[in-house]
Amino acid sequence: MSKEENDELLAELDMEFLLERESIPYRVTRGVSGEQLQIKSCPDCGDDRWRMYFGTDSGRGNCFVCGKGFNKASFVHAQYGHGDADWGQTFVVLRELLTEQGWRPKRVAMAAIDYGQVELPSSSPLPTEDGANLQYLEDRGFNGDIAKYFGLRWCEFGWWKYKDAEGVVQTQNFTNRIIIPVFDLDGELKTFQGRDLTDTSTRKYLFPSELPGTGRYLLNGQNVLATDHAAMGEGCFDVAAIKIALDHDQATRHIVPVGSFGKHLSYGDQNADDQLGRFNTLKRRGLKIVTIMWDGEPSALVAALNAGKLLTGIGLVARIALLPKGKDPNEVPATTVRAAFHAAQVWTPAVDIRLRLRNPYA
């Protein structure tokens, strides 16, 4: 268990829930530092004269008999009688308590992936073996865990080799780009993108010749497992921003972000080798709801309404989220992304007509 998750367990634990679960008598009172819990007995010395206090805002307490100070972890450690060598067991108990309380751990990649026959340009997985991440990603709020979740790679010097129509070997230069792998729903690598790190290239995104276009796939679609809800952004960094926002609210951690690679859903392929066909496959696996979170602009809203109609047509519930005008999920705080998600409207013909006639971005 990581330090980040340990810290989160302590922050999220509701002390009143713990006390009620264990039938420990307590009173809610007010002290100089705000609301506090007056607990009948101290878990360390056992005195039961109501001299144990615990601040709900500070997350700290102390016994005025033995003088012992507590945080949430040490209170649980003492309450369950764990010895000095049993701190690992204490955090197991904390996780069990949080799960009962309704807490969900952050989702991590679940699907096994297969790089198959696609040989990526020479690149290093992120974070590196020593835990380093690109400053470019860190500056945008994407840490090593996010880079690992999406399988991002750093191409310092690398080329994509392919054969043209005449069978002649050609190359594309992917130097100084972030490699974004694109997997199918079964976890098999199908294609990739190269995002320019210099912000000086005329081609911000470079696509490998002779591989399928990304428009038929769903970015991160392979990880839509054990959930009934997906949230759809456009590009990789929008999808990453959605994941970060949803991960910070335990009520939305079961929702998996996916990417459409633009303001559209591809459909109509006779073999269902398109994005709508892949959503239909995910529906058979248990997906029920898709919240569309495209850019806050007139054309993006119209495209989202078109996509909502398509998704509804195959039996999914489509929700339309409205981001701030001129912004995408990667350009606003996580709180704004969550607010837009929670306020999303279920697509219906009536909602469709109303938003087209009164487009809030026009």
Number of C-alpha atoms within 10 A of each C-alpha: 8 7 8 8 14 14 11 13 21 18 12 13 20 16 18 15 14 16 14 11 11 10 9 12 13 17 13 15 13 12 11 6 10 11 15 21 20 20 22 18 19 23 21 18 13 14 16 14 12 17 16 25 25 24 21 17 10 13 17 17 22 18 23 15 15 14 11 14 16 20 16 18 21 18 21 20 24 17 15 13 13 15 11 9 8 11 15 13 14 22 19 12 16 22 20 13 18 20 14 12 14 10 18 17 17 16 15 13 17 13 16 10 17 14 15 10 9 13 11 20 23 16 20 15 16 25 20 14 9 7 9 11 21 18 11 12 16 12 9 12 15 18 17 18 14 20 20 17 16 21 19 21 25 26 24 15 13 18 17 17 17 16 12 12 8 6 8 8 10 12 14 15 16 27 21 17 23 25 28 20 22 25 24 20 22 13 19 19 19 19 23 21 20 25 23 20 19 10 9 8 11 8 11 14 16 18 19 21 16 12 12 13 16 21 17 21 29 25 27 26 25 22 25 23 20 13 17 18 23 24 23 26 28 22 19 24 20 23 27 24 25 26 24 20 21 25 21 16 17 14 12 18 19 21 23 27 29 28 26 25 21 15 21 18 23 19 17 11 12 8 7 16 14 20 22 22 21 20 24 18 14 21 17 10 14 15 20 18 21 25 25 28 30 30 26 19 19 17 15 18 26 17 16 28 25 16 22 25 18 17 22 17 11 13 12 21 19 28 26 25 26 26 26 18 13 11 14 23 28 20 17 13 11 20 13 15 26 22 14 18 23 13 14 18 17 18 21 16 11 8 14 20 12 11 15 14 10 9 14 14 16 10
